[in-house]
Amino acid sequence: MAVLPPPCCSSFLTALMLLLFRPSPASPHAFFIFGDSLVDAGNNDYLVTLSKANAPPYGVDFSFSGGKPTGRFTNGRTIADVIGEALGQDTFAPPYLAPNSSAEVINSGANYASGSSGILDETGSFYIGRVPLGQQISYFEETKAQIVEIMGEKAAAEFLQKALFTVAVGSNDILEYLSPSIPFFGRQKSDPAVFLDTLVSNLAFHLKRLNELGARKFVIADVGPLGCIPYVRALEFIPAGECSAAANKLCEGYNKRLKRMINKLNQEMGPKSVFVYTNTHDIVMGIIRRHGQYGFDNALDPCCGGSFPPFLCIGVANSSSTLCEDRSKYVFWDAFHPTEAVNFIVAGEIVDGDAVAAWPINIRALFQY
């Protein structure tokens, strides 16, 4: 049974609890996925971009492709893949930019995520091609038009009401803020508080737009402890075994604002629309601090590529010096992304965990709502 948060006087939560355990219709639920490289299923393979994961050893443990790269920025499944499997999804939502059929979209949904993209349109411009969150939602608008054409307005609305909309974005915006300014890009860094407020207000705008397009069930990922990823640790010359406190503080500031914004959206939109906040930051920090208890040998170094620039992972499949032997023993796959093993742990917590992991309800409860 799903774990609910403590009783609350909120009319939204009261209505949610009353409706939650009504039987769900036995019909397929589509998954629509938005975000960055943490959930990209191959959209960047179809772009002119420096941000690609289309060569070995990416995908080396992705059994569905026989260990061949699919554009996923990890060794196996992304966290979105694992969530879909946990909820009974038969096939993964295909990348939107791939040549998909309408039948595929109606059966499993679509993945619009793009590596190096962010909440802000300008994020990731260094990598050239990427699909910002706003454009991802525009692509979904095109998908909705196709669904309406096939099903009709009423059936399409019911279809989207049951679908799960996952949004995992914001990391690249913060990483660019943390990175040294590039003079010819002509950008001045704003005050941290102003920057974080801007990110959250822009994300709120995008979520409301998705809601207007028919989305009702939202899973919104926070930003993980970026101060612990190999890229930031190298960038800031962090000593071995430690994380960047300043970077993690910025992530925590964003996450606090994000949770307040989600609470506000639930009050304004509920109970027909439900926004779930997932606390991946604290889950990943727990894995790093107690990595031995989770079966990991290495908590902070990348399995693939080096710990210093240029952090290359592509093309090192046969190099024992730059690819670890056992991916299941590493928290980080490359300089930026977690391993499949970590994705399984985090997904398990936010799908079936308590209100600390996912709030106001967990993802399985949202799925059954």
Residue, then its C-alpha position, 0 to 999 in steps of 0.5 A: m500500500a502506498v505511504l501517505p504523508p501525515p494528516c494535514c488540514s490542506s483541502f487539497l491533501t484531504a481530497l487527495m486522500l479520499l480519492l486516492f484509493r478508488p480503483s483505477p481503470a485497467s487501461p494503459h498509461a502513457f509516460f511523457i518525459f521531459g528534461d536533460s541528460l539524466v532522462d534523455a533516451g536518445n533525442n540528442d542523437y538526432l541533433v548537431t551537438l557536442s552533447k552525445a552518448n551515441a558511442p561505446p561504452y554508453g549503454v554497455d549494460f543496457s540489455f534491451s539494445g544488446g549493450k549497444p549505445t542508445g543515446r542514454f547518458t549512462n551504462g544502462r537504464t535511466i531513472a525514467d526507464v526504471i520508474g516506467e518498469a516499476l509501474g509495469q510499462d512494457t516498452f520505454a517511451p521512445p525519443y520524440l526526435a526518432p521516427n516514431s509511429s502514432a501507435e507507439v506514442i499512444n501505447s507508451g508515450a514519448n520522451y522529449a528530454s535532451g542532454s545539456s538542456g535546461i529550464l532557461d532557453e540559453t542553457g547549454s548553448f556551449y554544446i550547440g544543439r539541444v532542446p530546451l524545456g520550452q521547446q520540449i513542451s512545444y513538441f508535446e503540443e504537436t504530439k497532443a494534436q496527433i492524439v486528438e486527431i486519432m482519438g478525438e477531444k474527449a478520449a484524448a483528454e481522458f488519455l492524458q489525465k491518466a498519463l504520467f508526466t515526468v520533468a527532470v531538469g535544472s541541473n545544467d542551469i545550475l552547473e552553468y552558473l557554477s562554471p567560470s564565466i566565458p567572456f565572449f558569451g557576454r553573460q553576467k552572473s546574477d545574485p544566487a537568490v535572484f538566479l534561483d528564483t528565476l529558475v523556479s518561476n520559469l519552471a512554474f510557467h512551463l508546468k502550468r503550460l503543460n497543465e493547460l495542454g492536458a497534463r494532470k499527473f506530474v513527477i518533478a525531480d529536484v536537483g541532486p548534490l551537484g557538489c559531489i559529481p566528479y566534474v564539479r569536484a575537479l572544477e573546484f579542486i575539492p580534496a579526495g573524499e569530499c564534496s563542494a559545500a558551496a555547490n550543494k548549498l546552491c542546489e539545496g536553495y533551489n530545491k527548497r524553492l522548488k518544493r514551495m512552488i510545487n506546494k503552491l501549484n497543488q493548492e491552486m490546481g488540485p485535486k484534479s492535477v497533482f504535482v509530486y516533488t521527488n527528493t533525489h538530492d537527499i537519497v543520493m547524498g545518503i548513498i554517497r555517505r553510506h555507499g558501503q551499505y548499498g554495495f558500492d566501493n567507490a562513491l565519488d570517482p567516475c567509472c568511465g573517463g577521467s576525474f579531470p578535463p576533458f572527462l572523456c568517456i566515449g571511445v574508452a570501452n577497451s581501455s581498462s585505465t578509464l573504464c571500471e570493471d564492475r559498474s555496479k560498484y560505482v555511484f557515478w558512471d561518468a563525470f556527470h551522471p549516475t550509474e544504472a545501479v544508483n538509478f535503481i535505488v533512487a527510483g525505488e525510493i521515489v516510487d514506493g517510499d514515504a513522504v521524505a522521498a516523494w511528496p505529497i504522495n509517492i509515484r505509485a500512489l500518483f500513478q494509481y490516482 
